[in-house]
Amino acid sequence: MTTNLARPAALLSGADMSHTRAEDGVPALTMSDGPNGLAMNLPDWSGKVPATCFPAPAALAATWDVDLVAEVAAAIGREARAAGADVLLGPSINIKRSPLGGRGFEYYSEDPFLTGRIGAAFVDGVQSAGVGACVKHFAVNSQETDRMRVSAEVSERALREIYLAAFEHVVAHAAPAMIMASYNRVNGTYVTQDRRILTDILRGEWGFDGAVVSDWGAVDDRVAALRAGLDLEMPGPGEGSLRRILAAVEDDELDASVVVEAADRLRRVATTWGARPASTPDHEEHHRLAVNAAAASVVLLSNDGVLPLAPTGGQIAVIGQLARTPHIQGGGSASAAPTRVDTPLDGLRAVLERPVGFAAGYSTDPALQESLVDEAVRVARGSDVAVVFLGPGEGSESEGYDRASLELPAAQLDLLARIREVNERTVVVLVNGGIVLTAPWSDGVAALVEGWLPGQGGGAAIAQVLTGAVNPSGRLAETIPLRLSDTPAFASFPGHGGRVFHGEGIFVGYRGYDLAEREVAFPFGHGLSYTQFAYEDVLVIDDGAQSGDPVIEFTVRNVGAVAGAEVWQVYVRPEPLTEDRPVRTLAAFGKVHLEPGASARIRSTVASRDFARWDERRDGWVVDDGTYALDIGASSRDIRTETTVRRVASGPRTVLDGRSTLREWLTDPSVGTSLVHVAQDADPSGATAGFLANPTILTMIGDLPIERLFDDPSTALGPDLLSRALQHATVHEEQNDGL
């Protein structure tokens, strides 16, 4: 038996760091990182293959433009195919639970819906170029601290609504070639060995038919991982794993069919994506795309009218070493070797017909700091506008470690204070992957621009936005808080003792700030423009009573003087709000480009799933009966108009028994009525039915297990009452179903 299994079992381990094995007519796969540009190592590992470095994923998400993301991903796919890569290890779609996460630059958002939409677009783009996409890191991998073994302790509801939702969306809408299982544990079990996550949910519930690969070195027990549904262990060579697999089959610890099925999945991936014809990418065209993508990602956070910069006039002071030596990407396995790099300083000098002065302003050498600040103050004092580039800098954001702070370096803040003393028309451009705190200093600047880690075209892109050649249209994909201590995960990130408790549950990101009614510096979805937009005439076209998916229409109008793009956002808000639901959740969005005075009629569908919550007791998605507002606006806290729709209760029935509480029985939409009905029959006096219908009683003893109320089998109101109520409810439902 094991002799026949040797070849299929050999497919289940890599050949080396970046290749799978070629066995029995199955081509080897070459895999490479690259969520913001191909990150393939040269054959001698002396460097990386030159590739277009696009904006970091955090910046791509800030475009809120799925078509643009797909275009960028297709370009990355073409370069990957040209270099001989068959599978791209990306996108990374983990949720930004805390802004301290060291890999936040590589992840899209704090919101699972936005993450899923952007992630699906990226997968579609890569795979349109003939390269398979490997979505990572599955699952609940939101920190670098102790990432090889930390156990993410998370409720089933938070798991489903927050941490698995984006993966589910990508699987359903983009069919990725592979999924990468992460290093960490979830509720005590390594993800690589978690059958419920890798098989029951991923394959059984979602229908994923691709291959599951481990993160590099993530497998703790190869046989247990294979049994759980992990097909490919990386890196190789995996001779030890091969021997363990064959021995487990020989000893009847592992069924041979498990090996064959895993090998078949890898065979399908290899024959679909392996050994395809190479393409010849146009690096100049890709650079132009990198510039366009970076420009679309720039978020104008605040502006008192100083921007856009006029093309002519007095001197513009450009302050900050990051303007001359830009930080374009984060560190770690995802970093690319750019084909060229545009600098903001060169970009501004190229488009402005006015003097542009420069001063470095800061350095990593403290001995130089005072003289650099003095020079910067001199340049800023004699200028019409001072544009100051600030950011954490190289090495501050990377795979392998989390951030120590959200603050800008002290030397940079000191520099900014000195510049503001001599030039009130000071513009700050932030260069960062994860967000940085902007309070309280941002109140004293004339404009604040979030430039992200913009990739190799970022310098030209930022110059275009600052001068108005491009009207900024980026929007925040994560909230910027006033303080680190305001963040929902502050009390438990990054955990201790090998565990991190996700005590905030589903209230991640803007959900948490809204729940706590906390003020923030800049809310989720925020971003300004050089024009203004109005929202008008919202209508419900289809209430979803038949289709399940409501359809609404509304008008967006450019009421300003210049062309621009607006990101419209639709949020679901339960009415009335209950303590276990977020105030609002993103359910639809889009980007519309409008000339001055022009308008567009937007039609948007809100999926029925976006009204649902995961009910742990009922073990499924549940829609509560009632009214839901559809809030339409320009950010999670800038709602311009709204409408409402009604939803009828749906989802699996609650499994009720004697240990269920009185409240659970009475609030069940079918059983509650039946319980009162049966109680009336059993006690004609009406006392029992009146007792059950009394809202004061429910308030006082609603959490009491119901068997304690009806525990005397000698009376008509004994335990039999409960079984009769369940039977009555079942008959009533069957009669209604037959109508």
C-alpha positions in Angstrom: 0.0 0.0 0.0 2.6 2.6 1.0 4.6 1.8 -2.1 1.7 3.0 -4.2 1.3 6.0 -2.1 4.9 7.2 -2.3 4.4 9.3 -5.3 1.2 11.1 -4.3 2.6 11.6 -0.8 5.7 13.2 -2.2 3.5 15.9 -3.7 2.5 17.0 -0.2 5.8 18.6 0.7 7.8 21.3 -1.1 11.0 20.6 -3.1 12.8 23.7 -1.6 12.0 27.2 -0.4 9.8 28.2 -3.4 9.0 25.1 -5.5 6.7 22.2 -5.2 7.8 18.7 -6.4 7.3 17.5 -9.9 6.0 13.9 -9.6 4.3 11.5 -11.9 3.6 14.0 -14.7 2.6 16.8 -12.3 4.5 20.0 -13.0 6.3 21.7 -10.2 4.9 25.0 -9.1 7.1 28.1 -8.5 5.7 30.3 -5.8 6.6 33.9 -5.0 5.5 36.6 -2.6 4.1 39.8 -4.0 1.1 41.6 -2.5 2.3 44.9 -3.8 4.7 43.7 -6.5 6.6 40.6 -7.4 9.0 39.7 -4.6 10.9 36.8 -6.2 14.4 36.0 -5.1 17.2 35.7 -7.7 18.4 32.1 -8.2 21.5 32.8 -6.2 19.6 34.6 -3.5 21.8 37.7 -3.9 18.7 39.9 -4.3 15.3 40.0 -5.9 14.0 40.1 -9.5 13.4 43.8 -10.5 9.6 44.4 -10.4 7.2 47.3 -10.3 6.6 48.2 -6.7 3.0 49.2 -6.5 1.4 51.0 -3.4 1.3 48.9 -0.2 -1.9 47.0 0.2 -3.1 49.5 2.9 -2.8 52.2 0.2 -4.6 50.1 -2.4 -7.5 49.6 0.0 -7.7 53.4 0.5 -8.6 53.8 -3.2 -11.9 52.0 -2.5 -11.6 51.1 -6.2 -12.0 47.4 -7.0 -11.4 47.9 -10.8 -8.1 49.7 -10.1 -7.0 47.1 -7.6 -7.8 44.3 -10.2 -5.8 46.3 -12.8 -2.8 46.5 -10.4 -3.0 42.9 -9.6 -3.2 41.9 -13.2 0.1 43.8 -13.8 1.7 42.0 -10.9 0.5 38.8 -12.3 2.0 39.5 -15.7 5.4 40.3 -14.1 5.1 37.1 -12.0 4.4 35.0 -15.1 7.3 36.6 -17.0 9.6 35.7 -14.1 8.4 32.1 -14.1 6.1 32.3 -11.0 3.0 30.1 -11.2 1.5 31.1 -7.8 1.6 34.5 -6.2 1.5 34.4 -2.3 -1.1 37.1 -1.9 -3.3 38.9 -1.1 -3.0 39.2 2.6 -6.5 39.8 3.9 -6.2 39.6 7.7 -8.2 42.1 9.7 -6.5 45.1 11.3 -7.5 44.4 14.8 -5.0 46.8 16.3 -3.1 49.6 14.5 0.0 48.3 16.3 0.1 45.3 14.1 3.5 45.3 12.4 2.1 43.9 9.2 -0.7 46.4 9.0 0.8 47.9 5.8 0.2 44.6 4.1 -3.4 44.2 5.2 -6.3 46.1 3.7 -8.7 47.2 6.4 -10.3 47.0 9.8 -13.6 46.1 8.0 -14.2 42.6 6.6 -16.6 43.7 3.9 -14.1 46.2 2.4 -11.3 43.7 2.9 -13.3 41.0 1.1 -14.2 43.2 -1.9 -10.6 44.4 -2.4 -9.2 40.9 -1.8 -11.5 39.4 -4.4 -10.6 42.0 -6.9 -6.9 41.4 -6.3 -7.4 37.6 -6.8 -9.4 38.2 -10.0 -6.6 40.4 -11.4 -3.7 38.1 -10.6 -5.5 35.0 -12.0 -6.6 36.9 -15.1 -2.9 37.0 -15.9 -2.5 33.3 -15.7 -1.0 33.1 -12.2 -2.8 31.4 -9.3 -3.4 33.5 -6.2 -2.7 32.2 -2.7 -4.9 34.1 -0.2 -3.3 34.4 3.3 -3.0 34.2 6.3 -6.0 31.9 7.2 -7.0 32.7 10.0 -7.1 35.2 12.9 -3.5 36.2 12.2 -3.6 39.9 13.2 -0.3 40.3 15.0 3.4 39.5 14.7 4.2 39.1 18.4 4.6 35.4 19.2 3.0 34.7 15.8 4.4 31.2 15.5 2.4 29.8 18.4 0.1 32.4 19.9 -3.5 31.2 20.4 -6.1 33.7 19.3 -8.9 33.3 21.8 -12.0 34.4 19.9 -15.7 33.9 20.1 -17.5 32.0 17.4 -19.5 35.1 16.5 -16.4 37.3 16.1 -14.7 34.5 14.2 -17.6 34.4 11.7 -18.5 38.1 11.4 -15.0 39.6 11.5 -12.1 37.2 11.0 -13.4 34.7 8.5 -15.8 36.9 6.6 -13.3 38.3 4.1 -11.9 34.9 3.3 -15.5 33.6 2.8 -16.2 36.5 0.4 -13.0 35.9 -1.6 -13.7 32.1 -1.9 -17.2 32.7 -3.0 -16.5 35.5 -5.5 -13.0 34.9 -6.8 -12.2 31.2 -6.5 -8.5 31.5 -5.5 -6.1 28.7 -6.4 -4.8 28.3 -2.9 -5.3 29.3 0.7 -2.4 29.7 3.1 -2.9 28.4 6.7 -1.3 30.7 9.3 1.2 29.9 12.1 -1.0 30.8 15.0 -3.5 28.7 17.0 -7.2 29.5 17.2 -8.8 28.7 20.6 -5.9 26.4 21.4 -5.5 24.5 18.1 -2.9 25.2 15.5 -4.7 26.4 12.3 -2.6 23.9 10.3 -4.2 21.1 12.4 -7.7 22.6 12.8 -10.1 20.3 10.8 -13.1 22.5 11.6 -11.5 25.5 10.0 -9.7 23.9 7.1 -12.2 21.3 6.2 -15.6 21.8 7.8 -15.8 25.5 7.2 -13.4 26.2 4.3 -14.4 23.2 2.1 -17.7 22.0 3.6 -19.5 25.3 4.2 -17.8 27.6 1.6 -17.1 25.0 -1.1 -13.4 25.9 -1.6 -11.9 23.4 -4.0 -8.3 24.6 -4.3 -5.3 23.6 -2.2 -4.4 24.6 1.3 -0.7 25.3 1.9 1.1 26.0 5.2 2.8 29.3 5.9 6.6 28.6 5.7 7.5 26.4 8.6 4.0 26.5 10.2 3.4 22.7 10.4 3.7 21.3 14.0 2.4 17.8 13.3 2.4 16.7 9.6 0.0 13.8 10.0 -2.4 15.8 12.1 -2.2 18.7 9.6 -2.9 16.4 6.7 -5.8 14.8 8.5 -7.2 18.3 9.2 -7.1 19.3 5.5 -3.7 20.9 4.9 -2.5 19.6 1.6 1.0 21.1 1.1 3.7 21.7 3.6 6.2 24.4 2.8 9.2 24.8 2.5 10.9 21.6 1.4 12.5 19.2 1.1 10.1 17.3 3.3 11.7 13.8 3.4 10.9 13.5 7.1 7.3 14.4 6.5 7.0 12.0 3.7 8.3 9.2 6.0 5.9 10.2 8.7 2.9 10.2 6.3 3.7 6.7 4.9 4.4 5.3 8.4 1.0 6.7 9.6 -0.8 5.0 6.8 1.1 1.7 7.4 0.1 1.9 11.1 -3.5 2.6 10.3 -3.3 6.1 11.9 -4.1 7.8 8.6 -6.4 6.7 5.9 -4.8 6.3 2.5 -7.7 8.2 0.9 -6.7 11.3 2.7 -3.3 11.3 1.0 -4.8 10.6 -2.4 -7.4 13.4 -2.1 -4.8 15.9 -1.0 -2.5 14.9 -3.9 -5.4 15.2 -6.3 -6.1 18.8 -5.1 -2.5 19.7 -5.6 -2.5 18.0 -9.0 -5.4 20.1 -10.1 -3.7 23.3 -9.0 -0.5 22.4 -10.7 -2.0 21.4 -14.0 -4.2 24.6 -14.0 -1.5 27.1 -13.1 1.8 25.5 -13.7 4.1 25.8 -16.8 2.0 28.4 -18.6 3.6 30.5 -21.4 5.6 33.5 -20.2 4.5 37.0 -20.9 6.6 40.1 -21.6 5.5 42.9 -19.2 5.7 46.6 -20.1 7.5 48.1 -17.2 7.0 51.7 -18.4 3.2 51.1 -18.6 3.3 49.4 -15.2 5.1 52.4 -13.7 2.4 54.7 -15.0 -0.2 52.4 -13.4 1.8 52.6 -10.1 1.7 56.4 -10.2 -2.1 56.4 -10.9 -2.8 53.9 -8.2 -0.7 55.8 -5.7 -2.5 59.1 -6.6 -5.9 57.4 -6.1 -4.9 56.2 -2.7 -3.9 59.6 -1.3 -6.3 60.7 1.4 -6.8 64.4 2.0 -7.5 64.4 5.8 -7.9 68.2 6.3 -7.4 71.3 4.3 -8.1 75.0 5.1 -7.7 76.0 1.5 -3.9 76.0 1.2 -4.2 73.0 -1.2 -3.9 72.6 -4.1 -0.7 74.5 -4.5 -0.7 77.1 -7.3 1.7 76.4 -10.1 3.3 79.9 -9.9 4.2 82.2 -7.1 6.7 82.4 -4.2 8.9 79.6 -3.0 7.6 76.3 -1.8 9.7 74.8 1.0 9.9 71.0 1.0 11.0 69.8 4.4 11.9 66.2 5.4 14.3 63.6 4.3 11.4 61.4 3.3 10.8 63.8 0.4 14.2 63.1 -1.0 14.7 59.5 0.1 11.2 58.1 0.2 10.0 55.1 2.2 7.9 53.3 -0.4 7.1 49.8 1.1 7.1 47.8 4.3 9.7 45.2 5.3 9.7 41.4 5.2 8.9 38.8 2.6 6.6 41.1 0.7 9.1 43.7 -0.2 9.9 44.1 -4.0 13.0 45.4 -5.9 11.5 48.5 -7.7 12.4 49.1 -11.3 12.7 52.8 -10.5 11.7 55.2 -7.7 10.1 58.7 -8.1 10.8 61.1 -5.2 8.3 63.7 -4.0 10.9 66.4 -4.2 11.7 65.7 -7.9 7.9 65.4 -8.6 7.2 68.8 -7.2 10.1 70.5 -9.0 8.9 68.9 -12.2 5.3 70.3 -12.0 5.7 73.6 -10.2 6.8 76.8 -12.1 8.0 78.4 -8.9 11.1 78.0 -6.7 11.2 74.8 -4.6 13.6 74.9 -1.6 14.6 71.8 0.4 15.8 70.9 3.8 16.3 67.4 5.3 15.0 68.5 8.7 15.8 65.3 10.6 18.2 62.4 10.7 18.8 59.1 12.5 22.0 60.7 13.8 21.1 62.8 16.9 24.3 64.8 16.5 23.0 66.3 13.3 19.5 67.1 14.5 19.9 70.6 15.7 21.6 71.9 12.6 19.1 70.2 10.3 16.2 71.8 12.2 17.8 75.2 12.0 18.3 74.9 8.3 14.7 73.7 7.8 13.4 76.7 9.8 15.4 79.1 7.6 14.0 77.6 4.4 10.4 77.5 5.7 10.6 81.1 7.0 11.2 82.5 3.6 8.6 80.4 1.8 4.9 80.9 0.9 4.1 77.3 1.9 6.0 74.7 3.8 5.3 71.1 2.8 6.7 68.8 5.5 7.1 65.0 4.9 6.8 62.9 8.1 6.7 59.2 8.9 8.0 56.4 11.0 10.7 55.6 8.4 12.5 52.4 7.2 12.4 49.5 9.6 9.5 50.7 11.6 6.9 48.5 9.9 7.7 45.0 9.0 6.9 41.4 9.1 8.2 39.8 12.2 7.5 42.4 14.9 4.7 44.7 15.9 4.9 48.4 16.3 5.9 49.9 19.6 4.0 53.1 19.1 1.6 55.0 16.9 3.5 58.3 17.5 5.7 60.0 14.9 9.4 60.2 16.0 9.9 62.9 18.6 12.5 64.6 16.4 10.0 65.0 13.6 7.3 66.4 16.0 9.9 68.9 17.3 10.8 69.9 13.8 7.1 70.4 12.9 6.5 72.6 15.9 9.5 74.8 14.9 8.3 75.0 11.3 4.7 76.0 12.4 6.2 78.9 14.4 7.6 80.5 11.3 5.1 79.5 8.6 1.4 79.1 9.3 0.8 77.7 5.8 2.3 74.4 6.7 1.2 71.2 4.9 2.0 67.8 6.4 2.3 64.7 4.2 2.4 61.4 6.1 4.5 58.6 4.7 3.5 55.4 6.6 1.9 52.0 6.2 -0.2 51.7 9.4 -1.8 54.8 10.7 -0.1 57.3 13.0 -1.6 59.5 15.6 -2.3 63.0 14.4 -3.7 64.6 17.6 -3.1 67.1 18.9 -0.6 68.6 16.4 -2.8 68.3 13.3 -5.1 71.1 14.5 -2.2 73.5 13.9 -1.4 72.6 10.3 -3.0 74.1 7.2 -3.5 70.8 5.5 -2.9 67.1 6.3 -2.3 64.5 3.6 -2.1 60.7 4.1 0.3 59.4 1.5 0.8 55.9 2.8 3.7 53.7 1.6 3.0 54.6 -2.0 5.3 52.4 -4.0 7.8 53.4 -6.7 5.4 56.0 -8.3 4.5 57.7 -5.0 6.7 60.7 -5.5 5.0 61.7 -8.8 1.6 60.8 -7.4 1.9 63.0 -4.3 3.1 65.9 -6.4 0.1 65.5 -8.7 -2.3 65.6 -5.7 -0.6 68.5 -3.9 -0.8 70.6 -7.1 -4.3 69.6 -8.1 -3.3 67.8 -11.3 -5.2 64.9 -9.5 -8.1 65.6 -7.2 -7.6 63.4 -4.1 -10.2 60.6 -3.9 -8.7 58.2 -1.4 -10.7 57.3 1.7 -9.5 55.8 5.0 -9.9 52.0 5.2 -9.2 52.3 9.0 -10.0 54.7 11.7 -7.4 57.2 13.0 -8.0 57.4 16.8 -7.2 60.3 19.1 -5.2 58.0 21.4 -3.8 54.5 21.3 -5.7 53.8 24.5 -9.0 54.4 22.6 -8.4 51.5 20.3 -10.9 48.6 20.9 -8.1 46.0 21.3 -5.9 48.2 23.5 -6.4 46.2 26.8 -5.5 42.8 25.3 -3.1 43.4 22.4 -0.7 41.5 21.9 -1.6 39.2 24.8 0.6 37.2 27.1 1.4 33.7 28.1 0.9 32.4 24.6 -2.7 33.6 24.3 -4.3 36.8 23.1 -7.9 37.3 24.1 -10.2 39.1 21.6 -12.3 40.6 24.3 -13.7 43.3 22.1 -15.5 40.5 20.1 -17.2 41.9 17.0 -16.5 45.5 17.9 -13.3 45.9 15.9 -12.3 49.2 14.3 -15.1 51.7 13.8 -17.6 49.2 15.3 -15.8 49.6 18.6 -15.4 53.4 18.5 -19.1 53.7 17.7 -20.1 51.3 20.5 -18.1 53.3 23.0 -19.3 56.6 21.5 -15.7 57.7 21.3 -14.5 60.7 19.3 -11.9 59.9 16.7 -9.4 62.0 14.8 -10.6 60.8 11.4 -13.3 58.2 10.9 -13.4 55.1 8.8 -14.2 56.1 5.2 -13.2 59.7 5.6 -11.4 61.7 2.9 -11.8 65.2 1.4 -11.7 66.5 -2.1 -11.0 69.7 -3.9 -14.7 69.7 -4.8 -17.9 68.9 -2.9 -20.6 66.3 -3.4 -24.3 66.2 -2.5 -26.5 63.2 -2.0 -30.1 63.3 -3.1 -33.4 61.4 -3.8 -32.9 58.1 -2.2 -35.5 55.5 -3.1 -36.1 51.8 -2.3 -36.4 50.2 -5.7 -36.9 46.6 -4.3 -37.4 46.0 -0.6 -36.0 42.5 -1.0 -39.2 40.8 0.2 -39.0 38.3 -2.6 -35.3 38.4 -3.7 -33.9 38.8 -0.1 -31.6 41.6 -1.4 -32.9 45.1 -1.1 -32.1 47.5 -4.0 -31.8 51.3 -3.4 -31.1 54.2 -5.7 -29.8 57.7 -4.9 -28.1 60.6 -6.7 -24.6 61.8 -6.1 -24.0 65.3 -7.5 -20.7 67.3 -7.9 -21.7 70.7 -6.5 -18.2 72.1 -6.7 -16.1 73.8 -9.3 -13.7 71.0 -10.4 -14.0 67.4 -11.5 -13.6 64.8 -8.8 -14.4 61.3 -7.6 -16.7 60.5 -4.7 -16.6 57.2 -2.7 -20.3 56.6 -1.7 -20.8 54.2 1.2 -23.9 52.4 2.4 -24.2 51.1 6.0 -26.8 48.9 7.6 -28.1 50.2 11.0 -30.6 48.1 13.0 -33.6 50.0 14.4 -33.8 50.0 17.3 -30.2 49.4 18.1 -29.5 46.5 20.6 -26.4 46.1 22.7 -25.2 43.1 20.7 -25.2 44.8 17.3 -22.8 47.4 15.9 -24.2 50.9 15.4 -23.7 50.4 11.6 -21.8 48.1 9.3 -20.5 48.7 5.8 -22.7 46.9 3.2 -22.0 48.5 -0.1 -19.7 51.1 -1.7 -18.5 52.4 -5.0 -16.5 55.2 -6.7 -18.0 57.6 -9.1 -16.2 60.3 -11.2 -18.1 63.5 -11.9 -17.5 66.7 -13.8 -18.5 70.0 -12.1 -22.3 70.2 -11.9 -22.8 66.6 -13.1 -24.7 63.9 -11.3 -25.0 60.1 -11.3 -27.8 57.9 -10.3 -26.4 55.1 -8.2 -28.2 51.8 -7.9 -26.9 49.6 -5.0 -27.9 46.2 -3.8 -27.5 45.3 -0.2 -27.1 41.5 0.3 -29.4 39.8 2.7 -26.4 38.5 4.6 -25.5 42.1 5.5 -28.5 42.2 7.8 -27.5 39.0 9.6 -25.6 38.2 12.7 -24.0 34.9 13.8 -26.0 33.3 16.5 -23.8 31.0 18.6 -26.7 29.2 20.2 -28.4 28.6 16.9 -25.1 27.9 15.2 -25.9 29.9 12.1 -26.6 33.3 10.4 -29.8 34.9 11.8 -31.7 37.9 10.6 -33.8 39.5 13.4 -37.3 40.7 12.5 -37.5 44.4 12.3 -36.6 47.7 10.6 -33.1 48.5 9.4 -31.9 51.8 8.3 -29.7 52.1 5.2 -27.3 55.0 6.0 -25.7 56.6 2.8 -22.8 58.9 3.0 -19.2 59.8 2.7 -17.8 58.1 5.8 -19.0 56.0 8.7 -19.7 59.3 10.6 -20.7 61.5 7.6 -24.2 60.2 6.8 -25.9 62.3 4.1 -29.2 60.5 3.6 -31.0 57.4 4.7 -33.9 55.1 4.0 -35.3 52.0 5.7 -36.3 48.5 4.9 -38.0 45.7 6.9 -36.6 42.3 7.3 -38.5 39.2 8.4 -36.8 36.9 10.9 -34.8 34.1 9.3 -32.2 31.6 10.2 -32.0 28.2 12.0 -34.4 27.7 14.9 -33.1 27.9 18.4 -32.6 24.5 20.0 -34.6 25.0 23.2 -34.7 22.7 26.2 -35.3 22.9 29.9 -32.0 24.6 30.5 -32.8 27.4 28.1 -33.9 30.6 29.9 -37.4 32.0 30.1 -36.3 34.9 27.9 -35.0 32.5 25.2 -38.3 30.7 25.2 -40.5 33.7 25.1 -38.5 35.7 22.6 -38.3 32.8 20.1 -40.6 34.0 17.2 -42.6 30.7 17.1 -42.1 28.9 20.4 -42.9 32.0 22.5 -46.4 32.3 21.2 -46.9 28.5 21.5 -45.8 28.5 25.1 -48.3 31.1 26.1 -51.0 29.2 24.1 -50.3 25.9 25.7 -50.1 27.4 29.1 -53.6 28.9 28.6 -55.0 25.4 27.7 -53.2 23.8 30.7 -54.4 26.5 33.2 -57.9 27.8 32.2 -57.7 30.3 34.9 -55.3 32.3 32.8 -52.9 32.9 35.6 -50.0 31.1 34.1 -50.4 32.7 30.6 -50.7 36.1 32.3 -47.6 35.4 34.3 -45.7 34.5 31.1 -47.0 37.6 29.3 -46.0 40.0 32.0 -43.0 42.1 30.9 -42.0 42.9 34.4 -41.6 39.1 35.1 -39.4 38.8 32.0 -37.3 41.7 33.2 -36.9 40.2 36.7 -36.4 36.5 36.0 -35.8 36.3 32.2 -32.4 34.6 32.7 -33.8 31.8 34.9 -33.7 28.3 33.3 -37.3 27.6 32.4 -37.2 24.1 33.9 -37.0 25.7 37.3 -40.4 27.3 36.8 -42.1 24.1 35.5 -40.5 21.4 37.5 -43.5 19.6 39.2 -44.4 16.6 37.0 -47.6 16.0 39.1 -49.2 19.1 37.7 -50.5 20.3 34.4 -47.8 22.9 34.4 -44.9 20.5 34.7 -42.1 19.7 32.3 -44.6 18.3 29.8 -45.7 21.8 29.2 -42.4 22.6 27.5 -42.6 19.6 25.1 -46.2 20.4 24.2 -45.2 24.0 23.4 -42.4 22.8 21.1 -44.8 20.4 19.4 -47.4 23.1 19.0 -44.8 25.4 17.4 -43.7 22.7 15.0 -47.2 22.0 13.8 -47.9 25.8 13.5 -44.8 26.2 11.3 -45.7 23.3 9.1 -49.2 24.7 8.6 -47.7 28.1 7.6 -45.2 26.4 5.3 -48.0 24.7 3.5 -49.9 27.9 2.7 
